[in-house]
Amino acid sequence: MYRWPAVQEAAEATRYQPRPDLPFPHLATPPTKHAESKNSLNSAANIILGRRSAQRFDARHTMPKQVFIQMIEALLPVARFPWNTLASHPLINLILFIHRVEGITPGLYLLLRAPRLAAQLSQSLNSQFLCQPVLEIPEHIPLQLLTPAPSTALYRTARSLHCHQDIAANACFAVGMLAEYNAAISHDASSYRDMHREAGLIGQVLYLQAESHGLRGTGIGCFFDEPVHQLLGLADDTFQTIYHFTVGLPLEDSRISTTFTFEPTTI
Ligand SMILES: Cc1cc2nc3c(=O)[nH]c(=O)nc-3n(C[C@H](O)[C@H](O)[C@H](O)COP(=O)(O)O)c2cc1C
């Protein structure tokens, strides 16, 4: 078995120290609530228990714009569950490789979840990026076009950056989670854990959002971080990409089955 001493060292170095009187993270006020789904097939229990990772995606499927809007709106860290369970203020902004979303030009995008970091990001990211607000979606969603890209080039780039995995290229969109890194960790080493908790939560929200819209997601832990940083023009450790994700229409693998070990209604 391989041993990875660096993992143990990181675990020890980032252990939480007693942090008395931490100010409660300030989160933006949520927009008006969406209507709850009345469809019992779409109950939270069914979605959670039926969740699986996609193995392959349908490369011809285009995500409806409304679905995309709901999914990325759910990723904005506002003052309600689940974002109010995190110990720190938001540390993660999202890079989106948008392949096929109705009405959205394929390309590289930034979802500014942590506006606190906007000035630093614009200093650090490739100065050629357009950083244009996307006018096709509601104004309160801070999505910016960094650069449009021909579909074939985007397919190749997304695939090779994600360890040559087709799931990153055939999805409707793939996401890179770009964390504030050096400053956060220098200030408090346990931020390293906070940023990974936030990344995990973003992944879980994407998994369940995808499932609830009849789509599917897959967490991507295998990606090449240095080439991702080069693509973005990042020259140092101010920001680091720490987890990726991909969402699309799954192609079912009939060899894999999901069984419930208990009735969802008994939860
Ligand atoms: C942190 C994390 C990283 C992952 N990375 C990859 C990946 O790079 N490629 C992939 O095909 N699946 C990846 N997965 C998906 C796992 O293979 C999948 O979650 C696991 O097989 C369990 O299946 P399930 O999600 O359907 O329950 C990842 C999942 C997580 C949570």
The ligand as an ORCA input file, in Angstrom:
! r2SCAN-3c Opt
* xyz 0 1
  C     -14.122     14.228     -4.175
  C     -14.572     13.373     -5.328
  C     -13.770     13.264     -6.459
  C     -14.173     12.484     -7.550
  N     -13.400     12.428     -8.678
  C     -13.815     11.723     -9.746
  C     -13.084     11.743    -10.965
  O     -12.077     12.431    -11.097
  N     -13.581     10.992    -11.992
  C     -14.731     10.247    -11.897
  O     -15.114      9.595    -12.882
  N     -15.450     10.238    -10.756
  C     -15.033     10.967     -9.699
  N     -15.795     10.991     -8.546
  C     -17.023     10.224     -8.488
  C     -16.790      8.928     -7.734
  O     -16.215      7.987     -8.594
  C     -18.150      8.427     -7.213
  O     -18.651      9.385     -6.307
  C     -17.989      7.097     -6.481
  O     -17.675      6.109     -7.417
  C     -19.287      6.727     -5.752
  O     -20.373      6.665     -6.655
  P     -21.708      7.493     -6.409
  O     -21.342      8.961     -6.364
  O     -22.587      7.133     -7.588
  O     -22.311      7.067     -5.095
  C     -15.407     11.775     -7.482
  C     -16.212     11.906     -6.332
  C     -15.824     12.692     -5.290
  C     -16.732     12.822     -4.078
*
